[in-house]
Amino acid sequence: MRRFLQKIIFFFEMQSYGVCGWWARKLGISTYKVKLGFIYFSFVALGSPILLYLIMAWILEHKHYFKLQQKRKTSIWEI
């Protein structure tokens, strides 16, 4: 049981700020504001954003599975 708890703590220590940092870069605002928004939203929505946060952390960890191959754009001059 102790080892399981250590794995959970390690996951949150390594991944916890990745989601907020990613959103902050995408939105062009500070990470502090994103973290504060998650905290406030967690109080208002009774903790449901925590589940959303964990899903986003998992997606960011495995984002290489979600990237689609981009087709090479052909121009009229290459035909």
Contacts in CASP RR format, 6 or more apart in sequence:
PFRMAT RR
TARGET T0000
AUTHOR 0000-0000-0000
METHOD contacts of the structure
MODEL  1
MRRFLQKIIFFFEMQSYGVCGWWARKLGISTYKVKLGFIYFSFVALGSPI
LLYLIMAWILEHKHYFKLQQKRKTSIWEI
15 57 0 8 1.000
15 60 0 8 1.000
15 61 0 8 1.000
16 57 0 8 1.000
17 31 0 8 1.000
17 35 0 8 1.000
18 57 0 8 1.000
18 60 0 8 1.000
19 53 0 8 1.000
19 56 0 8 1.000
19 57 0 8 1.000
19 60 0 8 1.000
20 31 0 8 1.000
20 34 0 8 1.000
20 35 0 8 1.000
20 38 0 8 1.000
21 31 0 8 1.000
21 34 0 8 1.000
22 60 0 8 1.000
23 34 0 8 1.000
24 30 0 8 1.000
24 31 0 8 1.000
24 33 0 8 1.000
24 34 0 8 1.000
27 34 0 8 1.000
38 49 0 8 1.000
38 53 0 8 1.000
41 49 0 8 1.000
42 48 0 8 1.000
42 49 0 8 1.000
42 50 0 8 1.000
59 66 0 8 1.000
END
